[in-house]
């Protein structure tokens, strides 16, 4: 069964500092990737797991890979951000 994801319109569902589970592994959002076009915001994650000492950071994770750590549910509260200017 495919996971339902929200519209791809640059809505931030996980702000930096949010405790999350990334594919079941605990961590925290520490950065955002705002696209230069209306698309899904990407998230940079730092994982807590000691088994990932050599690769603690996950760059540009998608919404469908994340849930809130405390509830285990995907965040549905968000705020819209404008696409960045292309370089």
N, C-alpha and C positions, 0 to 999 in steps of 0.2 A: 504494500500500500504506500503510495507516495504521500510525503508530508505536505500539508497545505502551507503555503507561504503567503505572506501579505503582498499587496500590490508593490511592484518594483518602482517606487517613486521617491527614493531617498528619504525614507523615514527612519530615524534612529530609534531602535527599540531597546538597545543596551548602551547606556552612556558609559564613558570611562569611569572606572571604579566599581562597576557593577559586578557582584559575585555571580559566577555562572558555572554551568557544567558544559564542557565542550566534548561532545560524543561520550558523555559519562565521566569525564575527568574534571576535577574541580580546578578553578582558576579565576582570574579577574580580567575584565576588559581594560586595556590600557591605552587604546588608540582607535581611531576611526579612519576609514578610507572613504572619502566623499568622491563620487565619480564625476567626470566632466559631462555627464549626460544623465537624464533621469533613469536611475537604475538602483538596484539594491545596495545599501551601504555595506561596506566590509568592516570587519572588526579585527583588531589585533588582540590576541589573548596571551597572557602569561599563565602557565599552568603551575599548580602547586606540587605536582607529583615528583618525587625524588627519582622515579624511574626515567624521567625525561630531563635529567640534569644537563645533558649535552644539547638538548633542543627544547628549552622551556617555553619558547615563544612561538605562537602560531599566527602567522601574518594573513590577514584578509580572510578570516573565517566568514561564512555566510550565516544569515539568520536561521536557516533550517538546521544548523549544526549546534545551536545553543538553546539552553533552557536556564531558567533562574535556579540558582543553587538551593534556595530555601524551599521552593515549592515543587521543583521539577517540571514546571510548566513553561511554555514559551511566553515571553513578554508580549502583551498586546497594547501596552501604553507606549506611545512614541511621540516624537516631534519631528516635523519636516525640516530638512536642511536644503538649501539651494545647491544645485550642482556647482562644482568648482569650475573655474575658467581653465580650458585646455591650455597646456604649455606650448 
